[in-house]
Amino acid sequence: MFRINNNDFKILSKYKEFLLELDNVLENVPRKDMFYKDKIKEIGLELLNEIIESSYSDDKLSYFASIKTKISVIDFELERFYNKKYISLKAVNSLGLKLVEINKMLIGFLKNECKVNWFN
């Protein structure tokens, strides 16, 4: 099986950790909200795909908006699950901190790769 060396691309290893934790946390979401549970997993895998693609692409900037949007959607859904009492505050905080860290790493990566100074 082909594997990307996580030491070369630390964002990927951080995001994999996030996905594994997210998967464990989402086990408590009831059947009536299965659509949103499946949607957040789908968006999570799409984001993983875009992170991998951006690491190989010459046009890394083209992935920026989509990646940021998906991170925001995942953050919103986590907040929604917390408000409905499906997940704990501790889980939301842990996942939220990981998302913030991944977001900062992605911005730094794109700044470095694209030599653009207008990211915030």
C-alpha positions as CSV (number, residue, x, y, z in Angstrom):
1,M,0.0,0.0,0.0
2,F,1.3,3.5,-0.9
3,R,1.6,5.9,2.0
4,I,2.6,9.5,2.2
5,N,5.4,10.1,4.6
6,N,3.6,12.0,7.4
7,N,6.9,13.5,8.5
8,D,7.1,15.3,5.2
9,F,3.6,16.7,5.5
10,K,2.6,17.3,9.2
11,I,-0.7,18.8,8.3
12,L,-1.8,15.4,6.9
13,S,-0.9,13.6,10.1
14,K,-2.7,16.2,12.3
15,Y,-5.8,15.9,10.1
16,K,-5.7,12.1,10.3
17,E,-5.6,12.3,14.1
18,F,-8.6,14.7,13.9
19,L,-10.6,12.4,11.7
20,L,-10.0,9.4,14.0
21,E,-11.2,11.4,17.1
22,L,-14.1,12.8,15.1
23,D,-15.2,9.3,14.2
24,N,-15.1,8.2,17.8
25,V,-17.1,11.3,19.0
26,L,-19.8,10.9,16.3
27,E,-20.7,7.4,17.6
28,N,-23.1,9.0,20.0
29,V,-25.2,10.9,17.4
30,P,-28.6,9.3,17.3
31,R,-30.2,7.7,14.2
32,K,-32.6,10.7,13.7
33,D,-29.6,12.9,12.9
34,M,-27.9,10.3,10.8
35,F,-28.0,12.6,7.7
36,Y,-25.8,15.2,9.5
37,K,-23.5,12.6,11.0
38,D,-22.9,11.1,7.5
39,K,-22.5,14.6,6.0
40,I,-19.8,15.6,8.5
41,K,-18.0,12.4,7.8
42,E,-18.3,13.0,4.0
43,I,-17.0,16.6,4.3
44,G,-14.2,15.3,6.5
45,L,-13.1,12.8,3.9
46,E,-13.4,15.4,1.1
47,L,-11.2,17.7,3.2
48,L,-8.6,14.9,3.6
49,N,-8.6,14.5,-0.2
50,E,-8.1,18.2,-0.8
51,I,-5.3,18.4,1.7
52,I,-3.5,15.5,-0.1
53,E,-4.2,17.0,-3.5
54,S,-2.9,20.4,-2.4
55,S,0.3,18.9,-1.2
56,Y,1.0,17.6,-4.8
57,S,-0.5,20.5,-6.7
58,D,1.5,23.4,-8.2
59,D,-1.5,25.6,-7.8
60,K,-2.0,25.3,-4.0
61,L,-3.9,28.6,-3.7
62,S,-6.8,27.1,-5.7
63,Y,-7.5,24.8,-2.8
64,F,-7.5,27.5,-0.1
65,A,-11.2,28.6,-0.3
66,S,-12.6,25.1,-0.4
67,I,-10.4,23.9,2.5
68,K,-11.3,26.9,4.7
69,T,-15.0,26.4,3.8
70,K,-15.0,22.8,4.8
71,I,-13.2,23.5,8.1
72,S,-15.9,26.1,8.8
73,V,-18.7,23.6,8.0
74,I,-17.2,20.9,10.3
75,D,-16.9,23.5,13.1
76,F,-20.5,24.5,12.7
77,E,-21.8,20.9,12.7
78,L,-19.7,20.2,15.8
79,E,-21.3,23.2,17.5
80,R,-24.8,22.0,16.4
81,F,-24.2,18.5,17.8
82,Y,-23.1,20.0,21.1
83,N,-26.2,22.2,21.3
84,K,-28.3,19.2,20.7
85,K,-26.4,17.4,23.5
86,Y,-25.1,14.7,21.3
87,I,-21.4,15.4,22.1
88,S,-19.8,16.8,25.2
89,L,-18.2,20.2,25.7
90,K,-14.8,18.5,26.2
91,A,-15.1,16.8,22.8
92,V,-16.1,20.0,21.1
93,N,-13.2,21.9,22.6
94,S,-10.7,19.1,21.8
95,L,-11.9,18.9,18.2
96,G,-12.2,22.6,17.9
97,L,-8.6,23.2,19.0
98,K,-7.4,20.6,16.5
99,L,-9.3,22.3,13.7
100,V,-7.8,25.7,14.7
101,E,-4.3,24.2,14.7
102,I,-4.9,22.5,11.3
103,N,-6.2,25.8,9.9
104,K,-3.2,27.7,11.2
105,M,-0.8,25.1,9.7
106,L,-2.6,25.2,6.3
107,I,-2.4,29.0,6.2
108,G,1.3,28.9,7.1
109,F,1.8,26.2,4.5
110,L,0.1,28.2,1.8
111,K,1.8,31.4,2.7
112,N,5.1,29.7,2.5
113,E,4.3,27.9,-0.8
114,C,2.6,30.7,-2.5
115,K,4.6,33.6,-1.1
116,V,1.4,35.6,-0.6
117,N,1.1,38.0,2.3
118,W,-2.7,38.7,2.2
119,F,-3.9,35.6,4.2
120,N,-5.6,36.2,7.5
